[in-house]
Amino acid sequence: SQLFAKVTTIAQRDPFSQEKRKSAILADPGTLKPDRAECAFAQTAVLVDLDPADGEAPLAEDVAASRQLARVLATLRAQEVAVLWLSRHTAVRAGAVRRALLRSGLDPSGADELYLVRYEDETKAPRRADAAGDFCIVAILGDQKRDFDSLFGYLKNPDDAFALDQLIGEAWFLGPPPIAAPIGAPITAQTSPSQG
C-alpha cells in the first residue's frame, strides 16, 4: 500500500539525517497551505481514525477488519512506528475499543495508544493535536478529508483547499473505516452501548 511505502521510507531513514521528518499535521491550517509541521525527536507514528464518516466505529463482538491493514500495521510496529487510534468513543469505553481492536486483529497486543473523547462535546482536533505533541505523526489514515484536519468541515467551498490535495497519498491516506460491522448486522447494533 501507498501508506506502507511512505511510512517505511521515513521509518528507515537515518535518525541523525539532516532531513527533518515532516508531520502529517498542517503547520498553519488556517492558511490552506500544504506546509507541514516539522517533528522533533518524538517516535514516528501513524494516526488511524477509527470512525466511519458520520458515526462511531462499531464495537460488536464480531467486528470485521481489513487483513491487509492489520498486516501493514504489524510491519510498521516491527519498524518501531507507533500506531495511534482516534475515535469519537468516550474514554469510558476504552476497554470496548481495545477489545474490538484486539478481536479484529488490528492491535493484537493491545499496546497501541488510544485517543478517545475525554469530555462532552470534545472534537477530534484537540486529540489530534495531543497525539502530534506525543509522537511524530507522519501519516494519517481516514475515510474522509475531515479526518486529516477539521478545517475540511468548515469550508463553504471544498475547492478552496485544493492546494492541500497534494498531501493525499503523501501524508494523508483515504481508505474505508478500519473496523466494520459484520455484513448483515442490524444498524442499531452500532449505536447501542455494548454490554460489559
C-alpha positions in Angstrom: 0.0 0.0 0.0 1.0 3.6 -0.6 0.7 4.3 3.2 3.1 1.5 3.9 5.7 2.6 1.3 5.7 6.2 2.5 5.9 5.4 6.2 8.5 2.7 5.8 10.8 5.1 3.9 10.5 7.6 6.7 10.9 5.0 9.5 14.1 3.6 7.9 15.8 7.0 7.5 19.0 7.6 9.4 17.8 9.1 12.8 20.7 11.6 12.6 19.9 12.6 9.0 19.7 16.3 8.3 16.4 15.8 6.5 13.7 16.7 9.0 10.7 14.4 9.3 7.6 16.2 8.2 4.4 15.7 10.3 1.1 14.9 8.7 -0.2 17.8 10.7 -0.5 21.2 8.9 1.8 23.9 10.2 -0.8 26.6 9.9 -4.2 25.1 8.9 -6.0 28.4 8.6 -3.9 29.5 5.6 -4.9 26.4 3.5 -1.2 26.0 2.6 0.1 22.4 2.4 3.1 23.3 4.7 3.5 20.6 7.3 4.9 21.0 10.8 8.3 19.6 11.4 8.8 16.9 14.0 11.1 17.0 17.0 12.7 13.7 18.2 9.5 12.0 19.0 8.7 8.5 17.9 7.5 8.1 14.3 3.8 7.2 14.3 0.7 6.6 12.1 -2.6 8.0 13.3 -5.7 6.0 12.3 -9.2 7.4 12.5 -11.3 4.6 13.6 -14.7 6.0 12.9 -16.9 6.0 9.7 -17.8 9.4 8.3 -20.7 10.3 10.5 -20.7 7.8 13.3 -18.7 5.8 15.7 -16.7 2.6 15.0 -18.8 -0.5 15.7 -17.7 -2.4 18.8 -19.8 -5.5 18.4 -18.4 -8.9 19.2 -17.9 -9.9 15.6 -16.5 -6.7 14.0 -14.5 -7.2 10.8 -11.3 -5.5 9.7 -9.1 -5.5 6.7 -6.4 -8.2 6.9 -4.2 -6.1 4.7 -4.4 -3.1 7.1 -3.6 -5.4 10.0 -0.5 -6.7 8.2 0.7 -3.2 7.3 0.3 -2.0 10.9 2.1 -5.1 12.2 5.0 -4.5 9.9 5.1 -0.8 10.8 5.2 -1.7 14.5 8.1 -4.0 13.8 9.9 -0.9 12.5 9.2 0.9 15.7 6.5 3.0 14.2 3.7 3.7 16.8 0.1 3.1 15.8 -2.4 5.6 17.3 -6.1 5.3 17.2 -8.5 8.2 17.2 -12.2 7.8 17.9 -15.4 9.6 18.9 -15.9 6.9 21.5 -15.5 8.2 25.0 -12.7 7.2 27.3 -15.2 5.3 29.4 -15.4 2.8 26.5 -11.7 2.4 26.2 -12.0 -1.3 27.2 -14.6 -2.0 24.5 -12.4 -0.1 21.9 -9.4 -2.2 22.9 -11.3 -5.4 22.7 -12.6 -4.5 19.2 -9.1 -3.7 18.0 -7.8 -7.0 19.6 -10.6 -9.2 18.1 -10.3 -7.6 14.7 -6.6 -8.3 14.6 -5.7 -4.6 14.2 -4.0 -4.4 17.6 -3.3 -7.9 18.6 -1.0 -7.0 21.6 -3.4 -4.3 22.9 -0.4 -1.9 23.2 -1.4 0.9 20.8 -2.3 4.4 22.1 -6.0 5.4 22.1 -7.1 9.0 21.8 -10.7 9.0 22.9 -13.2 11.7 24.0 -12.4 13.0 27.4 -15.2 15.5 28.0 -18.6 16.3 26.5 -18.5 17.8 23.0 -14.8 17.4 22.6 -13.9 17.4 18.9 -11.2 15.3 17.4 -9.0 18.4 16.7 -7.6 18.7 20.3 -6.9 15.0 20.5 -5.1 15.0 17.1 -3.0 17.9 18.5 -2.3 15.9 21.6 -1.2 12.9 19.6 1.0 15.2 17.4 2.6 16.5 20.6 3.3 13.0 21.9 4.6 11.5 18.6 5.8 12.4 15.1 2.7 11.6 13.1 3.9 11.1 9.6 0.7 9.7 8.2 -3.0 9.8 8.9 -5.4 7.2 7.7 -9.1 8.3 7.5 -12.2 7.7 5.4 -12.9 11.4 4.7 -10.8 14.6 4.5 -12.1 15.9 7.7 -10.1 13.2 9.5 -6.9 14.9 8.4 -7.8 18.4 9.5 -11.1 19.9 10.9 -10.9 22.8 8.5 -12.4 20.5 5.9 -15.6 20.6 7.9 -15.9 24.3 7.7 -15.0 25.2 4.1 -18.0 26.6 2.3 -16.3 25.7 -1.0 -14.2 22.5 -0.6 -12.3 23.5 -3.7 -10.7 26.3 -1.7 -8.5 23.6 -0.2 -7.2 22.3 -3.5 -3.6 23.1 -2.5 -3.9 20.5 0.2 -4.8 17.7 -2.2 -1.1 17.1 -2.8 -0.9 15.8 0.7 -3.2 12.9 -0.1 -1.1 9.9 -0.8 1.9 11.7 0.7 0.9 12.2 4.4 -2.9 11.7 4.3 -4.4 8.4 3.1 -8.1 7.8 2.4 -9.5 4.4 2.9 -12.5 2.6 4.2 -13.0 2.7 8.0 -10.7 0.2 9.7 -13.5 -1.6 11.6 -16.8 -2.6 10.0 -19.9 -4.2 11.5 -20.3 -7.7 10.1 -22.3 -7.8 6.9 -26.0 -8.3 7.5 -25.7 -7.0 11.1 -28.5 -4.7 12.2 -27.5 -1.0 12.0 -28.8 -0.5 15.6 -26.0 -2.6 16.9 -23.6 0.3 16.3 -25.4 2.8 18.4 -26.4 0.7 21.4 -23.9 0.7 24.2 -22.0 -2.5 24.4 -22.6 -4.7 27.3 -19.8 -5.3 29.9 
